[in-house]
Amino acid sequence: MTVTNAFGSSGPARVVIIAWGIGGDGTYASAVYLTHVRYVGKYAVVVRWSDINGNSLPDALDDYEYLATWP
């Protein structure tokens, strides 16, 4: 499972993204997830990573399922 949180800064237009997972693979999966999806209009996302191709590595061929989003 991975959790991603984004918020804007009070200064120039910037977005700060915090991504983490349960264990090393979950954290790695959050980084892979961020490189393959657009983060539009959500402040936080909880995603379940499933290793579909069985290579024990998060990659674009795996399944990333939204469990929750805010707002």
Secondary structure, 3 states (H helix, E strand, C coil): CEEEEEEECCCCCCEEEEEEECHHHHHHHHHHHHHHCCCCCCCEEEEEEECCCCCCCCCCCCEEEEEEEEC
